[in-house]
Amino acid sequence: MGISFNQLINKSAKMSIAFSGGDLNVTYDPTKLSVAHAQKIQESVSEDDPMGSAIYFCEIVTDWDLLGPLGDIADKEPVPLEPEAVAWLPVSTMRTILEEIGDHSAPKLKRPRK
């Protein structure tokens, strides 16, 4: 008997990402980490729309404890997970967060005992 996808994967996962200035706590949706979902987001934004990456990021990351200042967000105010706010993140920071999420979500294979 098989297992359904919903039984196989959690719809929410939490992790902490270490940066030089401290840890960022992130909650993400592992079901959004698929090629098909990335393609759907790409197709929903125009080719020259720079917000595509921010939209994709906000689909994956569902909660975090990032504080401003960032863009129009004041010092020590929570940064909302909205594309307009996330777009102010440096690309390298956004990429680091997504890479860490990808590593965290990768299935851990059970090794046979010797």
C-alpha positions as CSV (number, residue, x, y, z in Angstrom):
1,M,0.0,0.0,0.0
2,G,1.3,3.4,-0.9
3,I,1.6,6.6,1.0
4,S,-0.1,9.9,0.0
5,F,1.9,13.0,-0.6
6,N,0.1,14.7,2.3
7,Q,1.3,12.0,4.7
8,L,4.8,12.2,3.3
9,I,5.5,15.9,3.7
10,N,4.8,18.5,6.3
11,K,3.2,21.8,5.2
12,S,5.3,23.8,7.6
13,A,8.8,23.6,8.9
14,K,10.8,25.8,11.2
15,M,14.5,26.5,11.2
16,S,17.1,29.0,12.3
17,I,19.7,30.5,9.9
18,A,22.9,31.8,11.3
19,F,24.1,35.1,10.0
20,S,27.2,37.0,11.2
21,G,24.9,39.4,13.2
22,G,22.6,36.8,14.7
23,D,20.1,34.1,13.9
24,L,17.1,34.5,11.7
25,N,14.1,32.2,12.6
26,V,12.2,31.1,9.6
27,T,9.0,29.1,8.9
28,Y,8.6,27.8,5.4
29,D,6.2,25.6,3.3
30,P,8.2,22.6,2.0
31,T,5.4,21.8,-0.5
32,K,6.3,25.0,-2.4
33,L,9.9,23.8,-3.1
34,S,9.2,22.2,-6.4
35,V,10.2,22.9,-10.0
36,A,6.5,23.1,-10.9
37,H,5.8,25.8,-8.3
38,A,8.8,27.9,-9.4
39,Q,7.6,27.6,-13.0
40,K,4.1,28.7,-12.0
41,I,5.4,31.8,-10.3
42,Q,7.7,32.6,-13.3
43,E,4.7,32.3,-15.7
44,S,2.6,34.6,-13.4
45,V,5.0,37.5,-13.6
46,S,6.1,39.2,-16.8
47,E,9.6,38.4,-18.1
48,D,11.0,41.8,-17.1
49,D,9.3,42.0,-13.7
50,P,12.0,42.2,-11.0
51,M,9.4,41.2,-8.4
52,G,9.3,37.6,-9.5
53,S,12.0,36.5,-7.0
54,A,10.3,38.4,-4.2
55,I,7.0,36.8,-5.0
56,Y,8.5,33.3,-5.1
57,F,10.3,34.0,-1.8
58,C,7.1,35.0,-0.1
59,E,5.4,31.9,-1.4
60,I,8.0,29.7,0.4
61,V,8.7,31.6,3.5
62,T,5.6,31.9,5.6
63,D,7.0,33.5,8.8
64,W,10.2,35.0,10.1
65,D,11.5,37.3,12.8
66,L,13.4,39.8,10.6
67,L,13.3,43.4,11.8
68,G,14.0,46.7,10.0
69,P,15.4,48.9,9.0
70,L,14.8,47.7,5.5
71,G,13.4,49.8,2.7
72,D,10.4,51.7,4.2
73,I,10.4,49.6,7.4
74,A,11.6,51.5,10.4
75,D,14.3,50.3,12.8
76,K,13.2,47.3,14.9
77,E,9.9,47.0,13.2
78,P,8.9,43.6,11.8
79,V,9.6,43.2,8.1
80,P,6.3,41.8,6.5
81,L,6.5,38.9,4.2
82,E,5.2,40.8,1.2
83,P,7.0,41.1,-2.1
84,E,7.3,44.9,-1.8
85,A,9.2,44.6,1.4
86,V,11.2,41.5,0.6
87,A,12.4,43.1,-2.6
88,W,14.6,45.4,-0.5
89,L,16.7,42.4,0.7
90,P,20.0,42.1,-1.0
91,V,19.9,39.3,-3.6
92,S,22.7,37.5,-1.8
93,T,20.7,37.4,1.5
94,M,17.6,36.2,-0.3
95,R,19.6,33.5,-2.0
96,T,21.3,32.4,1.3
97,I,17.9,32.0,3.0
98,L,16.5,30.0,0.1
99,E,19.6,27.8,0.0
100,E,19.5,27.1,3.7
101,I,15.8,26.2,3.4
102,G,16.6,23.9,0.5
103,D,19.3,22.2,2.6
104,H,17.0,21.9,5.6
105,S,14.2,20.4,3.6
106,A,16.3,17.8,1.8
107,P,15.2,14.3,2.9
108,K,17.6,12.6,5.3
109,L,18.0,9.0,4.0
110,K,18.2,6.2,6.6
111,R,21.5,4.4,6.3
112,P,21.5,0.7,6.8
113,R,23.3,-0.4,10.0
114,K,26.5,-2.4,9.6
